[in-house]
Amino acid sequence: MQLYNTLTRTKEPFTPRPDGTVRMYVCGITAYDYCHIGHARSAVAFDVLARLLRHKGFDLKFVRNFTDVDDKIINKANEQCRSSEAVAEEFMAAFHEDMGRIGVLPPDEEPRATQYIGQMIDLAERLIAAGKAYATPAGDVYFRVRAFAGYGRLSGRDPDDLRAGARIMPDEEKEDPLDFALWKAAKPGEPHWPSPWGEGRPGWHIECSAMSETTLGLPLDIHGGGLDLIFPHHENEIAQSEAASSQNLARFWVHNGFVQIDAEKMSKSLGNFKTIRGILNDWEPEALRFFLLSKHYRSPIDFSVDGMEEAERGLRRIYEGLRDAGRSLEREAWAHAPAGDASLEAFQSLDASFMEAMDDDCNTAAAIGHVFNAIHLLNRVLDDKKLKTTHAARLLCQAILTAARRWSAILGVLEAEPAAFLERLRAARAKRRHIDPDRVHTLIRERQEARAQKNFNRADAVRAELSQLGVEVRDTPEGPAWDIA
C-alpha cells in the first residue's frame, strides 16, 4: 500500500508499526456552524482511509477532534446571547447527524479541546522551559518560530519570506511577527481557565498537538486534514510538538483537496455556500458520498448539479446491476457454461484491479472505474441469451454480489438493498423535478388497462403524457418500470 506524504511530496510505501498497529489523527471541525461540503469531503476521505486500513488487517486507532473553544464560537455565542458551550454542543450534534447520513463511521476517540486544557498548559510550559516559547506581561504565551530550525518544511514556505509581510499588532507583545499564540490572556466575556500566566484560553494550534500526543502518543503514523490546514495549522503543530518532544510529530501527512462550487470558491458572500444538510434536501446521501468518491481525494472537485446527476446515474447503474444479478440467481434455471466463456476470469481481474487502485494512495476514482467495468461485464452476460442461463453466469452473479459487500465495506456505498435504494433515488429525482409519483402511478395503471383492452391509441397517448412529464416507462418481465428521463 502506498500513500502520498505531503511532507516528502511523494508517494511512499505505508507499513504499520511492527505490532501491526496504526495511529491516525485527523483535524476535525470548529463547532460554530453547520458543516459544509468541504467538511464532507475531508470526513469521507479519511473514513475511506480508515476503512481500507482495517480491511487490510491493521489494528487502527483513529482519533478526530472537536475544536470547542475558538474566536468563531465565542463570536456566535455573543451574537446569540448564549454560552460558547451551548453553541459548540449544538453544532457538534449537527456534525454527528450529518456524518451519520453520509456513512462516515465514528472514530475511536473524539476528544474536545476543552477536555485537554491541562495538557495544553503543560505543553506550553515545556516549550518555555526549552527556550522555544515565552510569556508576555499581558499573560499571552507565544512560540518562537525562529527557534525551530525546521519551520516551513511541510508547507514549503521560507520564514524570511513570511516575515516580509508580517506585522505586530499594537496590542501584541510579540518578539517577532511570525510568533504564534500558544495561550491567550482572557478578554471580558470569553471562556477562560486558570494558568501560570493568568486566566486565559488556548491558541488553536496547541489544541491538536496536546490532543494527538495524549490520545495516541508520538510519533503518529498518519496526521490528516484538508489542504487549507497545511499552513499555518499543521506547520505550527509540527513546530510546537517537535520542539517540545524532540520527536517527529507524524510519519505521514495526508491532505485532501479543495471543493469548488460551479467552478468558484465556496463563499457565503457569493451565495454559493453549500451545507451538507442543504444538499441532502435534494439528493440521496449516498449520491453525495459517491460524488465525493468519484475524484481522487487529493484532486480538487467541483460541486455542481451536473456533477451530482452524473454521480447519481453512475450509482443507479451499479445498483441496477446488483439488482439484476440477485434476480437472475432467483429465477434462472442454470445450464452448463459454453466452452471458452471467460467472464468469471475477467471479473476476477477487475476485482483485483479494484484493490490495486485502493492500495495506490486510496484511488477511489480508479477503483470505481473497475466497478463500472464489472457491471458492464455482468450486463453483457445477462443480456446474452446464450450466456445468461449458464452456470458461468451464475458464478459471475455470485462473485459480483460477494465482491460488492467488500467494495461496500471499503467505500461506504452500495450498502442498501438494491430495489429499495433505486426507489429512493427515483423519488429524490422526482422531487427535484416536481414530478408527482402518485400521478405517475395513476397514468401507468391507465396505460396498463388500455393495453389490456387493446386500446392502443389510448395507451400510446398515456405514454406520451408520461414522456411530457419527464418519465420513461419500460415494460419488463416484472411489469412496467418507470424512471425519470
N, C-alpha and C positions, 0 to 999 in steps of 0.2 A: 504494500500500500504506500502511495506517495501523497504528500501534502505540500502545497505551496507555502513557504515560510516567508512572510513579509520581511523578516529581519535579514535574510540572506538573498531575498529576491529570486528564489529558485525553488523548483520542486525537489523535495528530499524524501528519501525513504523514511516512513514513520514506523517506529517499533515501540512497543510498550516497555515498561520497566522490566527488569529481569524476573520479577514475580508475576508478570502479566497484567499489572495494574496500569491504569491511565488516569491522570488527574487533569481535568479540564475546567477552566474558569472563563465565563463569558460575562461581559458587562451587560447588565440589564437596564431597565428604564429608570428615568427620573419621574416619579409618580406625581405628576401635576396636571395631566390631561389624558384624554382618550388616545389609545395607540393608533398610529397611522401606518400606512402600508410599508414604510421603511422599517418600522419595528417588526412587522410581519415577516419581511424578507430576512432580517437577521435571525429572528427566532426560528423560522423554518430551516434556514441553512444549518444552524448549529443543532437543531433537532435531528436533521438527517445525519449529520456527522456523528452524533451520539448513537443513533440507531445503528449506523454502519459499524462503529467500533464494537458495540455489543454483539452485533451479528457475527463479527469475526472472532468472538470469544474473549475479548479483552474485558477485564474487570474495571469498568469505568466508574469513577466518581465525578459527577458533573455538578458544578456549582454555578448558579446565576443569581446575581444580587439585585436588590432594590436600593436605589438612592431615595431615601425618605426624608432627607433634610437637605435643602438647597434653596438658592435665591428664588427660583421659579415657583417652588412650592410655597415659600413664605409670601411671595407677592400675591399669589392666588388666594391664599388664606386671608391676607389683609383685605383684598378686594371684596371677598365674600363674608368678611367678619366671622371667620371660622378659625379653628386651630390648624396648624400645619399638620398635626397628626391626623385630623379628620380628613383633610384633603388627600393626604397620602394613602390613607386606608381606602377611600373611595376609588381611587384610580389603580391601586394595586388589585382590588377586587375586580375592577373592569378589565384589567390586563388578564387576570386568570380566566375570566369568561371568554374574552376574545381568543386567547391561545387555545382554550379547550375546543372552541368551534372550528379552528383550522387545524386541529390534530396535533398540536405541539404538546409533547409529553412533559410532565413536570420534571424539573431537575431533582437531583438527590438532596440538595440543600438550597435554600433560598434566603440567604442572610439579608437583613436590613441594616443599613448604615447605623441607625440609632442604637442597635444592639451591640455595637463594637466600638463605642466611644473610648472605652478604657484602652483597647488595643491600639487605637489611633494615637492617643496621648503617649502611650509607651513608645510607639514608633517615632514620634516627633522627638521625644526625649533622647532616644538612641542617636538620632541624627544630630541633635545639638551637641551631645557628648562627643561625637566623632568629628565635630567641626564642619559638618555638612549643612547645618541649619542654624538659625539664630532667632531669638525672641526680641521683639521691639518694646520700647517703653509703653506703647499703647496696648500691648497684650496680644499682638499678632505674632505668628511664627512663620518664617519663610525658609524655603530651601535655597541653598546657594548653588545655582546652576553651574557657575564657573568651577565649583569644587568637584564636579563629577565629570571626569575626562571623557566618558563615552556619550555625553549628551548629544542627541541628534542622529544617532546611528540607525534607529528604527525608521524615522521619517525621512532621513537623508538631508536634514537641514543643518546648516552651519550656524553655531551660536553667534558668530561675528555678524553674519547676515541678518539674523533675527534681532540682534541688538540695535542695528542701524535704524529700525523703525519703531523700537520700543520706547515708551515713556513712563516716568514715575508720576503718578497722580499726586496732587497736592496733599491728600490725606493719607498717603502711604509713607512708610518709613523703610523702604527697601534700600539695600546696599547697591543693587543692580536692577535695571528694568526687567531683566529676564527672570529674576527670582519669583517663585510662585508660592502661594499660601498653603501651609500645612494646617494652620489653625487661625481662626478669625475671631477677634475680640467681639463680644456681644454688642449688638445695637438694640436700641429700645424696640420692644415688640417682637423680637426674634426668639426662637427657642434657643436655650443655652445650657451648658453643662460646666461644672467646676473643672479647673485645670491648674497646673502650676503657674500659669501665666494670667490667671483670672478667668472669669466667666466667658464662655465663647462656644464656638461650634467648629467642626472640622472643615477643612477645604475639601473640594470634590475629589481630587486625585488620591489623597491619602486614604480615602474610604476603601477603594478597591485593593490597595496594597495591604491594608490591615486585614480585610476580609479574606482575601485569597491566601495569605500566609497562614492565618488562623485556621481556616477550614480545610486547607489542602496541604500546607507545607511547601517549602521551596526546594528545588525549582518545580514549577508547574510543567506539565508535559505540553499542554496547549493553552494559550490565552487567546480569546477571540472577541470579536465585536465588529462594528461597521467601520468602513474606511474613514469616516469622519472622526473616529476616535484615535486614529494613529497619532495625530498631533492636535492638541498638546496632551490629551489624557494619557494615552499609553506611553508616550515618551516620558512623561513625568512619573508615571508609575515605575517604569524601569529605573529612573534616576533615584527615586527615594528608596525603593525596595533593595536595589543592588548596593546602594551606598550604605544602607543600614546592615545588610546581611553578608556582604562580600560574596554573594552567590548570584547566578543568573536567575532572573525572575521566571523565565519560561524558555523551554527548548524551541517551541514552535509558536509563531504569531500568525493567526489566521484571521483574515478580514473579508467581509462580504461587500459587494459593490453597491453603488447608489441606485435609487429608484427615481425615475423621472415621470412626470405626468404629461402625456401627449407631447413628448419631446421638450418639455420645460421643467425647470427645477420646481419641486413642490414648495408652495409658499402660501400662507394664509392671505397675504396681501394680494396675490394673484388670483385668489378664489379657487385654487385647484388643490386644496388640502384634502386628502382622502384618508379618512379614518377607516379602520378595519370594519367597524360596525356599520358605517355608512355604505361601504362596498357590499357588505353581506345583506343589506336590504334588497339588493337587486340580483345578487349572484349566489349560487350554491357555495358554501365554504370550501368544499373540495375543489371546485373550479378555481378559486383563488389560489389555493395551495399548489395545484397543478400548474397554473400560470407561473408562479414563482419558481417552480422546479424546471420550467421549460428553458431557462437560461442557466449557464454555469454560474455558481454562486459568486464568483469574483467579477463577472461581467456586469456592466450596467444593464438595467432593464427598464423598459418604457411602458408604464401602465396606460392602457387605453381601452376603449370599448372594443375596438377591432382585435386587440391582443387577447382580451378576455374571451371574446367569442371564438377566436381560434383555439384557445386552450379548452374551452367548453366542447367544441366539436371534436377535438382530439380525445378528450376524456370520454365523450359519448361513444366514439368509435371503439375504444378499448372495452368499455363496459358492454357494448353490443356484442363484441366478440366473445367475451366471457359468458354472457347470457346464452349465446348460440352454442357454445361448447357444452354448457350444462344441459341445455335442452337436447342436444344431439345424443349425449350419454343416456338420457332418459328414454328416448323414443326409437332410436335406431336398432335394427336387427343387424348384428355385425357379421361380416364375412371375412374371409382371409384377404390379406393385402395382395394387390397385384405385384408381380415381380418388378423389382427395381425402384419401388417407391422409397424415397429418401427424406420424406417430410420430417420424421422424428429426428433424424440426424441433423437436418438443417436447423430445427428448433433448438436442439441442444447446443449447437454452435452459437446461436443468437443469445441463448440464456447465459452461456459462458461469457459472451461479449458484454452482457449487462454488468456482470460483476467486475470485469476488467475496467469498464468505464467508471464504476463507482470507486474502484481502487486507484484510479488515476485522478487524484485530487477531487474526489466527490463529484464527478462529472455527470450530474443528473440529466443534463440535456442530451448527452450521448446515450446514456442508459435508457431514457425514454424512447429515443430513436430505435433502439433494439426491441423495445416492447412493441412499438408500432409495426416493425418488420415481422415480429412473431404473430401479431394479429392478422397482418396481411397474408402470411403463410397459412394460418388457420382458415381464413375466409376462402382462400384459393382451394383448399382441400374440401371444405364443406360445400362449396359451390360446384364442385366437380361430381357429376352423377356417378362416375365410376369409382371415385375415391371415398365419397362421403360415408358409405356404409361399410368400409373395410376396417379390419382390425387395426391397421396402421392409423386410420383416422381416430379411432377410439383411443389409442395410445397417445396420439398428439393432443386430443382434448384433455385427457387426464393430466398429461405433462404440463400443459399450459395452465390449467386450473391450480395445480400444485405449485408451479413457479409463481403464479400471481400472488399466492399467500406470502411468499418470500419477498417479492417485489414490494408488496404492501407493507410488510414489516419494516423494510428499509426506507421507502419513500414516504410512507404515511398516507398513501392514497390507495384506491382500489379495495377499500375495506368493507364497502357496503354490499348488500345483496343486489345483484345487477338490475333486476326488473324494478325493484323499489327505487333504486337510485335514478334510473332512467326516467321514471315517473316524476321524481322531484326535479330533475334537470329540465324536463319538459314544462313543468309548472312554473319554474323560475323564468324560462324564456317567454311563456305565455303572459306572465305578469308584466315583464318588461315591455312587451308589445301590446299590452292592453287587450289581450285575447281572452274571452270568457270560456273556460273549459266546459262549463255546462252547456253553453251554446254549441260548442263543437260536438259534444256527445249527442246532443239532440239532432243535429244535422246528420251525423253518421248513422244514427238509428233510422232517420228518414230515408237515407240513401239505401240502407240495407233492406228496408221494407219495399222501396220502389224496385230494387233488383229482384226481390223475391216475387213481386207481382209482374215481373218482366216489363216494368215501366222504365225503360232505359233512358228515355228522354228526361224524365224527372230525375233519375239517378245522376245523369250527366250534369243537369242543372245544379243539383246539390253539390256535386264535386266542384263545379265552377265557383259556387258561392264559398265553399271552404277555401279554395285557392285564393279568392279575393281577400279572405281574412288572413292569409299567410300560412295556411295549414296544408300540409301534404298528407294524403291518405294512401296507404299501401295495403293491398289485400294479401294476407299471409295465411298459412295453414291454421293459425290460431284465431283467425278472424281479422277484421280491418284494424290496422295500426295507424295512428296519426302522429305527426310531429310538426314542429314549427319549421317552415321553409327557410 
